[in-house]
Amino acid sequence: MQAPKWLQSRLEQKGEDWTLRFTKKQLRIVAVILTVLLVALLGFGVWGIARQVEVLQLRQENQLQKEQLKLLDQKVEVLDKKMKTLDELDQNIRNMIKGTESGTVQNTTATPKTNEEKEDPSPKSPNKTFTITQLSAHISSLDRQAQRRMTSMYTLYHVLRDGVGKDIRELQSMLLSEGDDTSANSHMPSIWPAKGVITSGFGGRQDPVYGGGGFHEGLDIANDTGTNIVATAAGTVVYAGDGGGYGNLVEIDHGNGFVTRYGHNSAILVQQGMTVKKGQSIALMGSTGKSTGSHVHYEVRVNGVATDPLLFLPIQ
């Protein structure tokens, strides 16, 4: 194969050696061409890396949005469950009031709006687009309102059902005093008993120890052994000790038919008969009793009936 003519004119042979000769001008041209090619290659390389980084960022943002939407779906599901419970309670209370001779319940039973409700960042215009964060805040605000309304209605429902005979005005005062769920003296379960991850919800499930079907009467929240556990409302400790399958158990009576249980503790920090405030430390998380790992089994009982704790917990 022969070299091109323009290249042959620059080749010189001395014996078996070949020499390629260029003028200074030609060398400068070659150098400029090579420099341009190198810069172009570097530019394409940097552009390619930038595109890869951009694609990676878009993928991460897309994954984050998917996780946020999944969380919103979970919040909506819990909120929907609370609203359905409210509707059932409302209907039951209306039916019970119709059968009494106490007259009609006045509108003053409504709990006054708190600052959170007044400043609710709810969507006002149907044409405006809201971010996932704004929608999440709105759902959380609605959840807090639903929770306050539900605890008050539960109290009213059980008072009417049990025929306590309280004057309607006294009952209104009681409900209004219980409306402030931020107070340390609030007797309505309304906060999480511990930080952690929900590993088992309320309702039917497979027994984690023995297998087979079963009904889980509480909520399992898992975290490291020694994690702080607090009372979800003010009340009196009616039991603190060995609870059999519950392990180290704390049971608190909050009045008005509300009782909470905290099981599987590694240590109990209260004694029977003690009065505790909402948010007060009562135990440390563990895995005693019938347990497969460190967690707290949290129960809410209303007049002795196990009720889904999520109905009384703020959405996180």
Protein Blocks (a to p, Z undefined) as FASTA:
>chain_A
ZZdfklmmmpccehjaccddddfklmmmmmmmmmmmmmmmmmmmmmmmmmmmmmmmmmmm
mmmmmmmmmmmmmmmmmmmmmmmmmmmmmmmmmmmmmmpcnbpadfklpccddfklmmoc
cdfbfkbccdfklmmmmmmmmmmmmmmmmmmmmmmmmmmmnonopafklmmmmmmmmmmm
mbfkbcbdfbdfbgcddfbdcdddddfklgpadddfbdcddddehiacddfbdcddfbdc
dehjnopaddddebjhiacddehiabdcbdehiacdehiafbdcdfehjdfbdcdddddd
eehiacdfklmpccZZ
